[in-house]
Amino acid sequence: SLGARARREEHSERRSRATDRLLALMATAAQLILERDTLVIQKDALQRTILSWQGACLPLQEGIDEHAKLLDVNASAAAQAALHPKAPRAPRAVAAPRTQQYQQMAQQQQ
């Protein structure tokens, strides 16, 4: 009968559409799983890179810290020097002839 045949065709079409939807969902799930796995791999690579950079930066940071300590010591020494100035030294132009004099005296003694 025509009615039964129409129902079979309609049922077959619904089953075909459902199968197509199921296949599309399975393809989407497979694509999402692949993307998730790719992101996990990228995350692991980034974590290794971060650890590597942290290891490389540690000696640099230690050097920076040591330099900062030296700067603090130098600044402290400069502040102390400013508080307790030494007697002024003779300018080089005055000191140079004396140095030559001392050298001549030392040569004469030899």
Sequence and secondary structure as in RCSB ss.txt:
>XXXX:A:sequence
SLGARARREEHSERRSRATDRLLALMATAAQLILERDTLVIQKDALQRTILSWQGACLPLQEGIDEHAKLLDVNA
SAAAQAALHPKAPRAPRAVAAPRTQQYQQMAQQQQ
>XXXX:A:secstr
 HHHHHHHHHHHHHHHHHHHHHHHHHHHHHHHHHHHHHHHHHHHHHHHHHHHHHHHHHHHHHHHHHHHHHHHHHH
HHHHHHHHS       HHHHHHHHHHHHHHHHHH 
